[in-house]
Amino acid sequence: MENEPLIDEPLKRELSALYRAESRHYHSLAHIEAMLTLAGQYRASLHDPEAVEAAIWFHDAIYDSRAKDNEAKSAALAEKKLAGRTDAERLSRVAAMIIATATHELPHFDDDNAVRDAALFLDMDLAILGAAPDAFDAYEQAVRREYGWVEEPMWRAGRSAVLRSFLARPHIFHTEEFRHRLEPQARQNVARSIEALEA
């Protein structure tokens, strides 16, 4: 059981199909691949890299921009698909990391290693905020397309509120590594986006 990978090739194919849906402009396979690349770069810092990889693969598996429970549904799908591949404690850690992407606040784990893995995972998910300005702008446009059904004034108010909530935090990123690497650029990008939304 332990030797079997959490995410095998058939499961990758099944999940890739979900991420290829036409309605996805940002929450797509490219986002998953970008996070997997970061997970590779930080692999030595991860206590349970396979659990983090599983959380990456599943965290946006269910994505409907009109729904409010995507993260919970994605976590439930992970628990269902990964049942029997690992122990319950590890499975609940994967699910908790996925659910945490709803708020980007750290889940409560008793184990410091699990908290550290979750912190890196959440920072990988938000790494786009600290991307070069053109990549960040392309991300903002892609998210806007996913919410194409929202009228412009509502979109501007809602998106601005989300971005302001990140700026209001003492840090956007949970880990020293990501703060050092991306925090200043992320704050610039987010502030610039808010300015444009509120113009």
C-alpha positions in Angstrom: 0.0 0.0 0.0 2.7 2.5 1.0 4.8 1.7 -2.1 2.0 2.5 -4.5 2.2 6.2 -5.5 -0.7 8.3 -4.3 -1.1 9.8 -7.8 -0.5 7.2 -10.6 -0.6 7.7 -14.3 -4.3 6.7 -14.8 -5.3 9.1 -12.1 -3.2 11.9 -13.7 -5.0 11.3 -17.0 -8.4 11.4 -15.3 -7.7 14.6 -13.4 -6.0 16.2 -16.5 -9.3 15.8 -18.4 -11.1 17.8 -15.7 -8.5 20.6 -15.9 -8.8 20.7 -19.7 -12.5 21.8 -19.5 -13.2 24.7 -21.8 -14.5 26.9 -19.0 -11.1 26.9 -17.4 -8.8 29.8 -18.3 -6.6 30.0 -15.2 -7.6 27.0 -13.1 -6.3 24.7 -15.8 -3.6 22.1 -16.3 -1.0 24.9 -16.7 -1.7 26.0 -13.1 -1.2 22.4 -11.9 2.0 22.0 -13.9 3.3 25.4 -12.5 2.6 24.2 -9.0 4.2 20.8 -9.6 7.3 22.6 -10.9 7.5 24.6 -7.7 7.0 21.5 -5.6 9.9 20.0 -7.5 12.1 23.0 -6.6 11.2 22.8 -3.0 11.0 19.0 -2.7 13.9 18.9 -0.2 11.9 21.2 2.1 8.8 19.1 2.0 8.2 16.4 4.7 5.7 14.5 2.6 6.2 15.5 -1.0 3.8 12.9 -2.3 0.9 14.2 -0.1 1.7 17.7 -1.4 1.7 16.5 -5.0 -1.7 14.8 -4.4 -3.1 18.1 -2.9 -1.8 20.0 -5.9 -3.4 17.5 -8.4 -6.8 17.6 -6.6 -7.1 21.1 -5.2 -9.0 22.6 -8.2 -10.3 19.3 -9.6 -13.9 20.6 -9.1 -14.1 24.2 -10.3 -17.3 26.0 -11.0 -17.0 29.8 -10.7 -20.7 30.0 -9.6 -20.2 27.6 -6.7 -19.1 28.3 -3.2 -18.0 24.7 -2.3 -15.4 23.8 -4.9 -12.6 23.2 -2.4 -14.8 20.9 -0.2 -15.9 19.0 -3.3 -12.3 18.7 -4.5 -11.2 17.4 -1.1 -14.1 14.9 -1.1 -13.0 13.7 -4.6 -9.4 13.3 -3.3 -10.6 11.2 -0.3 -12.7 9.1 -2.6 -10.1 8.5 -5.3 -7.2 8.0 -2.9 -9.0 5.7 -0.5 -7.1 2.5 0.0 -3.8 4.0 -1.3 -2.7 5.3 2.0 -3.7 5.7 5.7 -6.6 7.8 6.9 -4.4 10.3 8.7 -2.5 11.1 5.6 -5.6 11.3 3.5 -7.2 13.8 6.0 -4.0 15.9 5.7 -4.3 16.0 1.9 -8.0 16.9 2.2 -7.3 19.7 4.8 -4.6 21.2 2.5 -7.2 21.3 -0.3 -9.9 22.9 1.9 -7.4 25.5 3.1 -7.1 26.9 -0.5 -10.6 28.4 0.1 -9.2 30.9 2.6 -5.4 30.5 2.2 -5.1 30.3 6.0 -3.0 27.5 7.4 -5.0 24.4 8.5 -4.6 23.3 12.2 -2.3 20.3 12.4 -0.7 19.0 15.6 2.4 18.1 13.5 4.8 20.9 12.7 6.0 19.1 9.6 2.4 18.9 8.3 1.9 22.7 9.0 5.2 23.4 7.1 4.1 21.3 4.1 0.7 23.0 4.0 2.4 26.5 4.2 4.6 25.7 1.2 1.6 24.2 -0.7 -0.5 27.3 -0.1 2.4 29.6 -1.1 2.8 27.6 -4.4 -0.9 28.1 -5.1 -0.5 31.9 -4.7 2.9 32.1 -6.4 1.2 33.7 -9.5 0.6 36.8 -7.4 4.3 37.4 -7.3 4.9 36.7 -11.0 6.4 39.2 -13.4 3.8 42.0 -14.2 2.8 40.7 -17.6 2.3 37.1 -16.3 0.2 38.5 -13.4 -1.9 40.6 -15.8 -2.5 37.5 -17.9 -3.6 35.6 -14.8 -6.0 38.4 -13.8 -7.5 38.4 -17.3 -7.9 34.6 -17.3 -9.7 34.7 -13.9 -12.0 37.4 -15.3 -12.9 35.1 -18.2 -13.8 32.3 -15.7 -16.2 34.8 -14.1 -17.5 36.0 -17.5 -21.1 35.7 -16.2 -20.4 38.4 -13.5 -21.4 41.9 -14.6 -18.5 44.4 -14.6 -19.4 46.6 -11.6 -19.9 43.4 -9.5 -16.7 41.9 -10.7 -14.7 45.0 -9.9 -16.1 45.3 -6.4 -15.7 41.6 -5.6 -12.3 41.1 -7.1 -11.0 44.3 -5.4 -12.3 43.0 -2.0 -10.5 39.7 -2.5 -7.2 41.4 -3.5 -7.5 43.9 -0.6 -7.9 41.0 1.9 -4.5 39.7 0.7 -2.9 43.1 1.0 -4.3 43.6 4.5 -2.5 40.5 5.8 0.9 41.0 7.5 2.3 38.7 4.8 0.7 37.3 1.7 3.0 34.2 1.8 3.3 31.8 4.8 6.9 30.8 4.3 10.2 32.7 4.5 11.2 31.2 1.2 8.2 32.6 -0.7 8.2 35.9 1.2 11.8 36.5 0.3 11.3 35.4 -3.3 7.9 36.9 -4.2 6.3 39.1 -1.5 7.5 42.5 -2.7 6.4 41.8 -6.3 3.1 40.3 -5.2 2.3 43.4 -3.2 3.1 45.6 -6.2 1.0 43.5 -8.6 -2.0 43.3 -6.2 -1.9 47.0 -5.5 -1.7 47.8 -9.2 -4.6 45.5 -9.9 -6.8 47.1 -7.2 -6.0 50.5 -8.6 -7.2 49.5 -12.1 -10.3 47.8 -10.7 -11.3 50.8 -8.7 -10.4 53.4 -11.4 
